[in-house]
Amino acid sequence: MESARTFLWLTFSALCVFLYIEWSNQDTALGYDSNQESTAPRGLEQTLNTADESSESFQENLPSINSGKLVANTNNLKDKSETSTISNNVLSITVDSKGADIIAAKLLKYYPSKNKKDNKIDLMYVNDPLYEFHRLQSGLLSASGEPSPTHIENYSLSSRGRNKLSFVWFSDDGTKVTKTLKLNPDSYLVEVTFLIENMSEQTESYVPYYQLVKDNVEVERSMFDVESYSFDGGIIYDGDSYEKQYADDLIDAPYKKTHTNGWFANIRHHFVVAVLPPMGVEHRYESEHDEAANLNKVTAISNSNITAGPRQRTEAGFGIFIGPKLQSELTKARDGLEVSVDYGRLSFLAKPMFWALNKSHSFLGNWGLAIIFVTLMIKVIFYRLQESSSRSMAKMRELAPRLKALNERFGDDKTALGQAQMELYKREKVNPMAGCLPLLIQIPFFIAFYWVLLESVEIRQAPFYLWLDDLSSRDPYFVLPLLMGVVMFFQQKANPAPADPVQEKVFMFMPIMFTLLFAWFPSGLVLYWVTNSLLQFAQQWNVNRKMAAEKN
């Protein structure tokens, strides 16, 4: 009995440790195998030649990031700028004529909280530390070193439609560059194209580049703030896995690598801003931290030129995904983009669990009911194992008086007490560790489901019933945590009591401890644990009833 209880304590401690590790240190790159290729944007024709100079030399020609804080419309940009806005049903973007870049991106169906529906989340808003992505910049660098349409150049608005904006820039020799940003209906993907019309008698070559510049805002992690749980910063995807860009690491060793089918992004809890260079084109990726300005920058520079011969025109483009981490939308934008949903080290379990949860929601129509259903399915899968455990626990309950007597008989002689207990277990054909195995097996499933419920934006602010109007936030009235504590209390009563009175008191305190711990967890997670506990209690009660009937 002593070994069983010790193992239970170790298991509980492991659960707490694993939860803390997964919560505080989400820094492992997740792999993704892609068998398909896509283009972003689709349907664009490109005239690309191998660059005569390496992209490293072009990096030196990029305008430096501002030495101070980035503020909308007050960068080191030339001349006066104007802004224009376009939108579809889900996304509204504001474009600055300086660089023809996006400076605001409002998500029309997402709010900071359910009580602030008048405000829309803006993933590039400079005054909100929760969604502070700041500047998304792109442009063309001249292969000859001549002036070119970089992100600090002033464009002129040439045409405007409901879902499309076009800006033009002219060189001194008459070359015209048109930068167009297009929104598709019900999509978070922004298609950006550069159309080069060469009016000169000389061949014009440009190198595309794209970059994200963001304040290095350190969000203090708190178990009481759901928005602080996930990684907040830049990532670079190389075609198979991504690497998180930590400011402290970049100070010592800036990131410099070349990828062909990569992309980069700023991610945080539930949302992502991703730059999607064209597939099949080699790019040099660089990431650095400006300590003076406390800014992080991720840049990708093409290793291929966009070339337009005399009196010719050519175009090239890329994609930008700005929105929630909806897996259905991420996969449509670019294969592999769904890895931005950070499930942690147990993603191999979390992904199928999310699939099951999503499928359940599709026919139940309620995420709370889907959580209950998936929990039930997990219980069905482990039913036989749990039943064996419950029988073992029931037998242990029967042996409790005899174990208590042994404890009183041998007192402080732990060696003799252990030998006597093992002889009793052997004689009665009871394995005290059998009751611990199902709990140990369920730990990784609990952690995986924990991250599914936290990271899945599909469940963000999703209502259940009655007072539970947001499954991603804590229960406002703590009803579920209290119910969980009550269920755990009766579970303790259904299981064998420890022979040691001190242990008995400690274990009776565990329902209170778990209630206080889970009181601050998202209500969806508590709903899962309450459902799991109720099913486990019902199964234990049924086994106890059957075993009592077998004796009679």
TORKOLLO-361154 format. One record per residue (C-alpha): residue in one letter; x, y, z; chain. Coordinates in steps of 0.1 Angstrom, whole numbers. Layout:
> a | X | Y | Z | A
...
This chain:
> m | 0 | 0 | 0 | A
> e | 29 | 24 | 9 | A
> s | 44 | 19 | -26 | A
> a | 11 | 25 | -43 | A
> r | 5 | 57 | -25 | A
> t | 41 | 68 | -31 | A
> f | 36 | 61 | -68 | A
> l | 4 | 81 | -68 | A
> w | 22 | 111 | -53 | A
> l | 50 | 108 | -78 | A
> t | 24 | 106 | -106 | A
> f | 6 | 137 | -93 | A
> s | 39 | 155 | -90 | A
> a | 48 | 145 | -126 | A
> l | 15 | 159 | -138 | A
> c | 22 | 192 | -121 | A
> v | 58 | 193 | -134 | A
> f | 48 | 184 | -169 | A
> l | 21 | 210 | -169 | A
> y | 45 | 237 | -157 | A
> i | 72 | 227 | -182 | A
> e | 47 | 227 | -211 | A
> w | 32 | 260 | -199 | A
> s | 64 | 279 | -193 | A
> n | 87 | 265 | -220 | A
> q | 71 | 261 | -254 | A
> d | 103 | 264 | -274 | A
> t | 106 | 231 | -293 | A
> a | 103 | 233 | -331 | A
> l | 75 | 212 | -345 | A
> g | 80 | 192 | -377 | A
> y | 57 | 190 | -406 | A
> d | 60 | 169 | -437 | A
> s | 47 | 184 | -469 | A
> n | 40 | 164 | -500 | A
> q | 23 | 191 | -520 | A
> e | 34 | 224 | -533 | A
> s | 13 | 255 | -535 | A
> t | 20 | 290 | -546 | A
> a | 12 | 322 | -528 | A
> p | -4 | 339 | -544 | A
> r | -18 | 314 | -569 | A
> g | -19 | 320 | -605 | A
> l | 9 | 346 | -607 | A
> e | 34 | 345 | -635 | A
> q | 70 | 352 | -625 | A
> t | 101 | 360 | -645 | A
> l | 129 | 351 | -622 | A
> n | 166 | 348 | -629 | A
> t | 194 | 339 | -606 | A
> a | 207 | 370 | -590 | A
> d | 241 | 383 | -601 | A
> e | 249 | 393 | -565 | A
> s | 242 | 373 | -534 | A
> s | 212 | 384 | -512 | A
> e | 237 | 392 | -484 | A
> s | 248 | 422 | -504 | A
> f | 213 | 433 | -509 | A
> q | 207 | 430 | -471 | A
> e | 232 | 459 | -467 | A
> n | 211 | 481 | -490 | A
> l | 179 | 477 | -469 | A
> p | 168 | 508 | -451 | A
> s | 177 | 503 | -414 | A
> i | 150 | 499 | -388 | A
> n | 141 | 530 | -368 | A
> s | 163 | 537 | -339 | A
> g | 133 | 545 | -318 | A
> k | 99 | 530 | -312 | A
> l | 78 | 524 | -342 | A
> v | 47 | 545 | -343 | A
> a | 21 | 545 | -370 | A
> n | 29 | 570 | -397 | A
> t | 60 | 584 | -380 | A
> n | 88 | 561 | -392 | A
> n | 118 | 574 | -410 | A
> l | 98 | 576 | -441 | A
> k | 100 | 602 | -468 | A
> d | 74 | 629 | -474 | A
> k | 38 | 629 | -463 | A
> s | 18 | 596 | -465 | A
> e | -18 | 588 | -470 | A
> t | -38 | 557 | -459 | A
> s | -65 | 537 | -476 | A
> t | -86 | 508 | -463 | A
> i | -102 | 478 | -479 | A
> s | -121 | 449 | -463 | A
> n | -140 | 417 | -469 | A
> n | -163 | 398 | -445 | A
> v | -135 | 388 | -420 | A
> l | -106 | 412 | -424 | A
> s | -100 | 450 | -428 | A
> i | -66 | 463 | -437 | A
> t | -52 | 498 | -439 | A
> v | -24 | 505 | -463 | A
> d | 1 | 534 | -460 | A
> s | 12 | 550 | -492 | A
> k | 47 | 549 | -477 | A
> g | 59 | 516 | -491 | A
> a | 23 | 506 | -498 | A
> d | 25 | 484 | -467 | A
> i | -2 | 473 | -443 | A
> i | -2 | 493 | -411 | A
> a | -35 | 481 | -396 | A
> a | -53 | 448 | -398 | A
> k | -86 | 444 | -380 | A
> l | -102 | 410 | -375 | A
> l | -139 | 417 | -380 | A
> k | -151 | 386 | -361 | A
> y | -127 | 387 | -332 | A
> y | -128 | 409 | -301 | A
> p | -104 | 413 | -271 | A
> s | -132 | 400 | -249 | A
> k | -168 | 391 | -251 | A
> n | -176 | 423 | -232 | A
> k | -157 | 445 | -258 | A
> k | -175 | 437 | -290 | A
> d | -173 | 473 | -301 | A
> n | -136 | 468 | -305 | A
> k | -120 | 446 | -331 | A
> i | -86 | 429 | -326 | A
> d | -60 | 448 | -347 | A
> l | -29 | 426 | -351 | A
> m | -8 | 455 | -361 | A
> y | -20 | 481 | -336 | A
> v | 9 | 499 | -320 | A
> n | -7 | 508 | -287 | A
> d | -20 | 475 | -276 | A
> p | 8 | 453 | -260 | A
> l | -13 | 422 | -266 | A
> y | -14 | 425 | -304 | A
> e | 16 | 446 | -312 | A
> f | 30 | 435 | -346 | A
> h | 37 | 470 | -358 | A
> r | 52 | 470 | -393 | A
> l | 49 | 445 | -422 | A
> q | 72 | 458 | -449 | A
> s | 81 | 447 | -484 | A
> g | 97 | 462 | -515 | A
> l | 121 | 458 | -543 | A
> l | 159 | 464 | -543 | A
> s | 175 | 475 | -575 | A
> a | 202 | 450 | -587 | A
> s | 221 | 480 | -601 | A
> g | 220 | 500 | -570 | A
> e | 196 | 526 | -584 | A
> p | 167 | 540 | -564 | A
> s | 140 | 514 | -561 | A
> p | 105 | 510 | -545 | A
> t | 115 | 501 | -510 | A
> h | 93 | 503 | -479 | A
> i | 104 | 539 | -473 | A
> e | 95 | 551 | -507 | A
> n | 63 | 571 | -513 | A
> y | 38 | 555 | -537 | A
> s | 7 | 571 | -552 | A
> l | -27 | 555 | -550 | A
> s | -37 | 546 | -586 | A
> s | -69 | 526 | -582 | A
> r | -91 | 514 | -555 | A
> g | -118 | 488 | -554 | A
> r | -138 | 472 | -526 | A
> n | -112 | 444 | -521 | A
> k | -82 | 457 | -540 | A
> l | -58 | 486 | -538 | A
> s | -31 | 495 | -563 | A
> f | -2 | 519 | -558 | A
> v | 24 | 532 | -583 | A
> w | 60 | 542 | -581 | A
> f | 81 | 558 | -609 | A
> s | 118 | 557 | -613 | A
> d | 138 | 586 | -629 | A
> d | 141 | 567 | -661 | A
> g | 104 | 561 | -664 | A
> t | 101 | 525 | -650 | A
> k | 67 | 520 | -634 | A
> v | 62 | 497 | -605 | A
> t | 26 | 489 | -594 | A
> k | 21 | 473 | -561 | A
> t | -14 | 457 | -556 | A
> l | -29 | 443 | -525 | A
> k | -60 | 421 | -529 | A
> l | -84 | 405 | -504 | A
> n | -104 | 375 | -514 | A
> p | -139 | 370 | -500 | A
> d | -140 | 354 | -466 | A
> s | -102 | 349 | -465 | A
> y | -74 | 361 | -443 | A
> l | -49 | 358 | -471 | A
> v | -37 | 390 | -487 | A
> e | -23 | 387 | -522 | A
> v | 5 | 412 | -530 | A
> t | 19 | 416 | -565 | A
> f | 46 | 438 | -580 | A
> l | 41 | 447 | -617 | A
> i | 72 | 461 | -633 | A
> e | 67 | 480 | -666 | A
> n | 101 | 490 | -680 | A
> m | 98 | 520 | -703 | A
> s | 136 | 524 | -708 | A
> e | 160 | 508 | -732 | A
> q | 179 | 491 | -704 | A
> t | 171 | 458 | -687 | A
> e | 157 | 464 | -651 | A
> s | 163 | 439 | -624 | A
> y | 150 | 440 | -589 | A
> v | 152 | 417 | -558 | A
> p | 121 | 413 | -537 | A
> y | 123 | 414 | -499 | A
> y | 98 | 411 | -471 | A
> q | 102 | 418 | -434 | A
> l | 83 | 420 | -401 | A
> v | 94 | 446 | -375 | A
> k | 80 | 444 | -340 | A
> d | 86 | 458 | -305 | A
> n | 101 | 432 | -283 | A
> v | 73 | 433 | -258 | A
> e | 78 | 408 | -230 | A
> v | 45 | 394 | -219 | A
> e | 47 | 382 | -183 | A
> r | 33 | 347 | -181 | A
> s | 5 | 342 | -156 | A
> m | -17 | 312 | -149 | A
> f | -45 | 337 | -144 | A
> d | -41 | 353 | -179 | A
> v | -50 | 330 | -208 | A
> e | -35 | 354 | -234 | A
> s | 0 | 350 | -218 | A
> y | 2 | 313 | -222 | A
> s | 17 | 310 | -257 | A
> f | 49 | 321 | -273 | A
> d | 49 | 357 | -285 | A
> g | 74 | 365 | -312 | A
> g | 89 | 356 | -346 | A
> i | 92 | 322 | -361 | A
> i | 110 | 310 | -393 | A
> y | 98 | 279 | -411 | A
> d | 123 | 261 | -433 | A
> g | 99 | 237 | -451 | A
> d | 100 | 210 | -425 | A
> s | 100 | 227 | -391 | A
> y | 101 | 261 | -375 | A
> e | 125 | 279 | -352 | A
> k | 114 | 305 | -326 | A
> q | 133 | 337 | -326 | A
> y | 142 | 348 | -291 | A
> a | 156 | 382 | -286 | A
> d | 183 | 370 | -262 | A
> d | 195 | 344 | -286 | A
> l | 195 | 369 | -315 | A
> i | 218 | 393 | -296 | A
> d | 244 | 366 | -294 | A
> a | 239 | 349 | -328 | A
> p | 216 | 365 | -354 | A
> y | 197 | 340 | -376 | A
> k | 211 | 337 | -411 | A
> k | 199 | 307 | -432 | A
> t | 187 | 300 | -468 | A
> h | 154 | 282 | -474 | A
> t | 135 | 274 | -506 | A
> n | 100 | 267 | -494 | A
> g | 100 | 286 | -462 | A
> w | 80 | 314 | -446 | A
> f | 82 | 335 | -415 | A
> a | 57 | 349 | -391 | A
> n | 49 | 367 | -358 | A
> i | 27 | 345 | -336 | A
> r | 10 | 348 | -303 | A
> h | -19 | 332 | -285 | A
> h | -46 | 324 | -311 | A
> f | -33 | 347 | -339 | A
> v | -6 | 349 | -365 | A
> v | 8 | 373 | -391 | A
> a | 27 | 353 | -417 | A
> v | 47 | 363 | -448 | A
> l | 45 | 337 | -475 | A
> p | 72 | 341 | -502 | A
> p | 66 | 323 | -535 | A
> m | 73 | 285 | -534 | A
> g | 102 | 271 | -553 | A
> v | 123 | 303 | -550 | A
> e | 153 | 304 | -527 | A
> h | 154 | 331 | -501 | A
> r | 179 | 342 | -475 | A
> y | 163 | 345 | -441 | A
> e | 177 | 368 | -414 | A
> s | 165 | 376 | -379 | A
> e | 181 | 402 | -356 | A
> h | 174 | 422 | -325 | A
> d | 180 | 459 | -321 | A
> e | 189 | 464 | -285 | A
> a | 188 | 502 | -286 | A
> a | 152 | 503 | -300 | A
> n | 142 | 470 | -284 | A
> l | 129 | 459 | -318 | A
> n | 129 | 424 | -335 | A
> k | 132 | 421 | -372 | A
> v | 128 | 391 | -395 | A
> t | 137 | 395 | -432 | A
> a | 136 | 373 | -463 | A
> i | 154 | 384 | -494 | A
> s | 150 | 365 | -527 | A
> n | 180 | 349 | -543 | A
> s | 165 | 355 | -577 | A
> n | 160 | 387 | -596 | A
> i | 127 | 399 | -612 | A
> t | 139 | 410 | -646 | A
> a | 121 | 431 | -672 | A
> g | 137 | 437 | -705 | A
> p | 135 | 470 | -725 | A
> r | 99 | 480 | -731 | A
> q | 87 | 448 | -713 | A
> r | 67 | 441 | -683 | A
> t | 68 | 413 | -657 | A
> e | 52 | 406 | -623 | A
> a | 58 | 386 | -592 | A
> g | 41 | 384 | -558 | A
> f | 38 | 368 | -524 | A
> g | 11 | 362 | -498 | A
> i | 4 | 375 | -463 | A
> f | -18 | 357 | -439 | A
> i | -32 | 379 | -412 | A
> g | -57 | 363 | -388 | A
> p | -67 | 337 | -363 | A
> k | -50 | 303 | -362 | A
> l | -80 | 285 | -378 | A
> q | -65 | 253 | -391 | A
> s | -88 | 251 | -420 | A
> e | -78 | 286 | -431 | A
> l | -41 | 281 | -424 | A
> t | -39 | 250 | -447 | A
> k | -56 | 268 | -475 | A
> a | -31 | 297 | -474 | A
> r | 0 | 275 | -474 | A
> d | 9 | 239 | -467 | A
> g | 27 | 238 | -434 | A
> l | 13 | 270 | -420 | A
> e | -8 | 250 | -395 | A
> v | 23 | 243 | -375 | A
> s | 19 | 279 | -362 | A
> v | -7 | 263 | -339 | A
> d | 17 | 256 | -310 | A
> y | 6 | 224 | -293 | A
> g | 40 | 218 | -277 | A
> r | 59 | 186 | -273 | A
> l | 28 | 164 | -273 | A
> s | 15 | 176 | -307 | A
> f | 14 | 140 | -320 | A
> l | -14 | 134 | -295 | A
> a | -29 | 169 | -296 | A
> k | -35 | 169 | -334 | A
> p | -57 | 138 | -335 | A
> m | -75 | 150 | -304 | A
> f | -82 | 183 | -321 | A
> w | -94 | 164 | -352 | A
> a | -118 | 144 | -330 | A
> l | -129 | 175 | -312 | A
> n | -135 | 194 | -344 | A
> k | -154 | 165 | -360 | A
> s | -176 | 162 | -329 | A
> h | -184 | 199 | -330 | A
> s | -194 | 196 | -366 | A
> f | -224 | 174 | -357 | A
> l | -230 | 185 | -321 | A
> g | -229 | 222 | -328 | A
> n | -215 | 231 | -294 | A
> w | -178 | 230 | -283 | A
> g | -188 | 221 | -247 | A
> l | -207 | 191 | -259 | A
> a | -178 | 182 | -282 | A
> i | -155 | 183 | -252 | A
> i | -178 | 160 | -232 | A
> f | -182 | 136 | -262 | A
> v | -144 | 133 | -268 | A
> t | -138 | 127 | -231 | A
> l | -164 | 99 | -233 | A
> m | -146 | 84 | -263 | A
> i | -113 | 85 | -245 | A
> k | -129 | 67 | -216 | A
> v | -143 | 41 | -239 | A
> i | -108 | 35 | -254 | A
> f | -93 | 30 | -219 | A
> y | -124 | 12 | -205 | A
> r | -109 | -22 | -201 | A
> l | -77 | -8 | -186 | A
> q | -97 | 14 | -162 | A
> e | -119 | -15 | -152 | A
> s | -89 | -36 | -143 | A
> s | -76 | -7 | -123 | A
> s | -110 | -2 | -106 | A
> r | -111 | -39 | -96 | A
> s | -76 | -36 | -82 | A
> m | -87 | -6 | -62 | A
> a | -117 | -24 | -50 | A
> k | -96 | -53 | -38 | A
> m | -73 | -28 | -21 | A
> r | -103 | -13 | -3 | A
> e | -111 | -48 | 10 | A
> l | -76 | -52 | 23 | A
> a | -75 | -17 | 39 | A
> p | -84 | -30 | 75 | A
> r | -58 | -57 | 73 | A
> l | -32 | -33 | 60 | A
> k | -41 | -9 | 88 | A
> a | -36 | -37 | 113 | A
> l | -2 | -45 | 98 | A
> n | 8 | -9 | 101 | A
> e | -2 | -8 | 138 | A
> r | 16 | -42 | 144 | A
> f | 50 | -32 | 129 | A
> g | 50 | 5 | 137 | A
> d | 82 | 22 | 127 | A
> d | 98 | -10 | 113 | A
> k | 94 | -1 | 77 | A
> t | 113 | -31 | 64 | A
> a | 92 | -56 | 82 | A
> l | 60 | -37 | 73 | A
> g | 69 | -37 | 36 | A
> q | 76 | -75 | 37 | A
> a | 44 | -82 | 54 | A
> q | 24 | -61 | 29 | A
> m | 41 | -78 | -1 | A
> e | 32 | -112 | 14 | A
> l | -4 | -101 | 18 | A
> y | -6 | -88 | -18 | A
> k | 9 | -121 | -30 | A
> r | -14 | -142 | -10 | A
> e | -45 | -123 | -20 | A
> k | -33 | -119 | -57 | A
> v | -35 | -81 | -56 | A
> n | -12 | -58 | -75 | A
> p | -11 | -25 | -57 | A
> m | 5 | -7 | -87 | A
> a | -24 | -17 | -111 | A
> g | -45 | 11 | -98 | A
> c | -18 | 37 | -107 | A
> l | -12 | 26 | -143 | A
> p | -43 | 42 | -159 | A
> l | -35 | 75 | -142 | A
> l | 0 | 74 | -155 | A
> i | -12 | 67 | -190 | A
> q | -38 | 95 | -189 | A
> i | -12 | 122 | -180 | A
> p | 1 | 128 | -215 | A
> f | -35 | 128 | -228 | A
> f | -45 | 153 | -202 | A
> i | -15 | 176 | -211 | A
> a | -22 | 172 | -248 | A
> f | -59 | 181 | -244 | A
> y | -49 | 209 | -221 | A
> w | -30 | 225 | -250 | A
> v | -57 | 218 | -275 | A
> l | -82 | 237 | -255 | A
> l | -58 | 266 | -248 | A
> e | -43 | 270 | -283 | A
> s | -72 | 263 | -305 | A
> v | -88 | 296 | -315 | A
> e | -119 | 277 | -326 | A
> i | -128 | 274 | -290 | A
> r | -119 | 310 | -281 | A
> q | -149 | 327 | -265 | A
> a | -171 | 297 | -275 | A
> p | -202 | 295 | -253 | A
> f | -215 | 264 | -236 | A
> y | -248 | 268 | -217 | A
> l | -261 | 290 | -190 | A
> w | -234 | 310 | -173 | A
> l | -205 | 294 | -192 | A
> d | -203 | 318 | -222 | A
> d | -166 | 314 | -228 | A
> l | -149 | 280 | -227 | A
> s | -114 | 295 | -231 | A
> s | -118 | 316 | -199 | A
> r | -122 | 305 | -163 | A
> d | -157 | 298 | -148 | A
> p | -168 | 333 | -136 | A
> y | -187 | 317 | -107 | A
> f | -163 | 288 | -100 | A
> v | -192 | 263 | -103 | A
> l | -173 | 237 | -124 | A
> p | -142 | 237 | -101 | A
> l | -164 | 232 | -70 | A
> l | -183 | 204 | -88 | A
> m | -149 | 189 | -96 | A
> g | -138 | 190 | -60 | A
> v | -171 | 174 | -49 | A
> v | -166 | 146 | -74 | A
> m | -130 | 140 | -64 | A
> f | -141 | 138 | -27 | A
> f | -165 | 110 | -35 | A
> q | -139 | 94 | -56 | A
> q | -116 | 93 | -26 | A
> k | -144 | 77 | -6 | A
> a | -149 | 50 | -32 | A
> n | -112 | 42 | -32 | A
> p | -93 | 24 | -4 | A
> a | -82 | 46 | 24 | A
> p | -45 | 48 | 32 | A
> a | -34 | 28 | 62 | A
> d | -14 | 57 | 75 | A
> p | -38 | 83 | 91 | A
> v | -15 | 112 | 81 | A
> q | -17 | 100 | 44 | A
> e | -54 | 97 | 47 | A
> k | -57 | 133 | 58 | A
> v | -34 | 145 | 30 | A
> f | -53 | 126 | 3 | A
> m | -86 | 140 | 16 | A
> f | -71 | 175 | 12 | A
> m | -63 | 168 | -25 | A
> p | -99 | 177 | -37 | A
> i | -95 | 211 | -21 | A
> m | -61 | 216 | -37 | A
> f | -73 | 206 | -71 | A
> t | -103 | 228 | -68 | A
> l | -81 | 258 | -60 | A
> l | -57 | 249 | -89 | A
> f | -84 | 244 | -115 | A
> a | -104 | 274 | -104 | A
> w | -82 | 296 | -127 | A
> f | -80 | 271 | -156 | A
> p | -101 | 277 | -188 | A
> s | -136 | 263 | -181 | A
> g | -134 | 240 | -212 | A
> l | -105 | 222 | -195 | A
> v | -123 | 220 | -162 | A
> l | -153 | 207 | -181 | A
> y | -131 | 179 | -195 | A
> w | -118 | 171 | -160 | A
> v | -152 | 171 | -144 | A
> t | -166 | 148 | -171 | A
> n | -136 | 125 | -168 | A
> s | -139 | 124 | -130 | A
> l | -177 | 117 | -132 | A
> l | -171 | 88 | -157 | A
> q | -143 | 74 | -136 | A
> f | -164 | 76 | -104 | A
> a | -193 | 59 | -121 | A
> q | -171 | 31 | -134 | A
> q | -155 | 26 | -99 | A
> w | -190 | 25 | -83 | A
> n | -202 | 0 | -109 | A
> v | -171 | -23 | -104 | A
> n | -176 | -21 | -66 | A
> r | -212 | -31 | -71 | A
> k | -204 | -60 | -93 | A
> m | -177 | -73 | -70 | A
> a | -201 | -71 | -40 | A
> a | -227 | -91 | -61 | A
> e | -201 | -117 | -70 | A
> k | -193 | -124 | -33 | A
> n | -230 | -128 | -25 | A
